[in-house]
Amino acid sequence: MPSSSHQSGPIPCLTLYVLVALTFISSLDVVHCGSSKQKPNVVDAHLLTEKIHSNRTIKVCQDGKGEFTSIQAAIDSIPEGNKDWVTVHVRKGVYREKVTIPPKKPFIYIRGNGKGRTAIAWSQSSTNNTESATLKIQAPNVVVFGLSIKNEAPTGIPFSSQNQSVAVLAGADMIAFYHCAFFSTHNTLFDYKGRHYYDTCYIQGSIDFIFGRARSLYHMCEIFVIEDKKVEIHGSITAQSRESLKENSGFVFQYGRVYGMGHVYLGRAKGAFSRVVFANSYLSNTIVPEGWSLWRYDDGGTQDLFQAEYKCHGPGATTEKRANWSKQLTEKEVGAFLTIDYIDGKEWLPAWI
């Protein structure tokens, strides 16, 4: 007679399959909830290329096998007022140049060969954040995939010209980054204005390294903290600067990871209406117990601040010593921030259209 272990063998296998299926289903983002039309779980270059469906592809290769050896030269070749998507395919290599997409050149899809293979690098500090940016996007409807953007300027004294070293300036509406990496120390990502989406990106910095007043959703992004040993104060990941209660802006981070070296705040209130949410994210002990700071905002009022968390986990997510004006949101309160509708994404993100 067969042993009982052989008789019950198929059941654990079936259970395993069910568990795997349930795990996969549960991994589908909360961003997708409330919509009958759901984005695929993974957005890769092939899907974006298919969805964008551009009629023209410009190849940029350092070995001279493309139409250009410079990314900026490829951008310059696109006419102003362009109404159809143009793909700029940037092959592997480190392109040492500053790149600007000017206001009148929308519908550009920059496709790298992967953030570990294709990079734009520059080294510049300035008192003007716009001036120092390695990649400056000033046109709407721009998508960037598989690209690293670096500002390699050395770290100096906070708030001095040596330390304003922006990697990316996202300065227009409807901009999306997929599988990209942003490298600098102080003021890495100038998330200036407009509706933006960051999917599976890596962002590195020490002080105010995601700042601006955009309305942005950061989905499954890794945030790596670099300790700046030249300063005595703790750094901060965000410095969001919403200008009024009527302004619909704010940074929302969901399903991400925060880790690194040294200790930082999740954010500091850059103005009386600053709005930042971290939800369902892993926070390492690089986050200080207070979580949030009023650094450089000292008019005394905190009633209009919205710096909040929802179901974060990890050693940096403990709430006992959190700033008393920060918020731990309920499921109802966080709902509006965890949908792609927060940035009207179903209207303009190619992967959703």
Secondary structure, DSSP 4 states (H G I P E B T S, - for coil): ---HHHHTTHHHHHHHHHHHHHHHHHHS-GGGTT-SS---S---HHHHHHHH--SEEEEE-TTS-SSBS-HHHHHHTSPTT--S-EEEEE-SEEEES-EEE-TT---EEEE-S-TTTEEEEE----SSHHHH-SEEE-SSSEEEES-EEEE-PPP-STTSTTS---SEEE-SSSEEEES-EEE-SBS-EE--SSEEEEES-EEEESEEEEEES-EEEEES-EEEE---TT-SS-EEEEEE---STT---EEEEES-EEEESS-EEEEE-SSTT-EEEEES-EE-TTB-TT-EE-TT--SS--TT-EEEEES-BSGGG--TTS-TTSEE--HHHHGGGSSGGGGTHHHH-GGG-
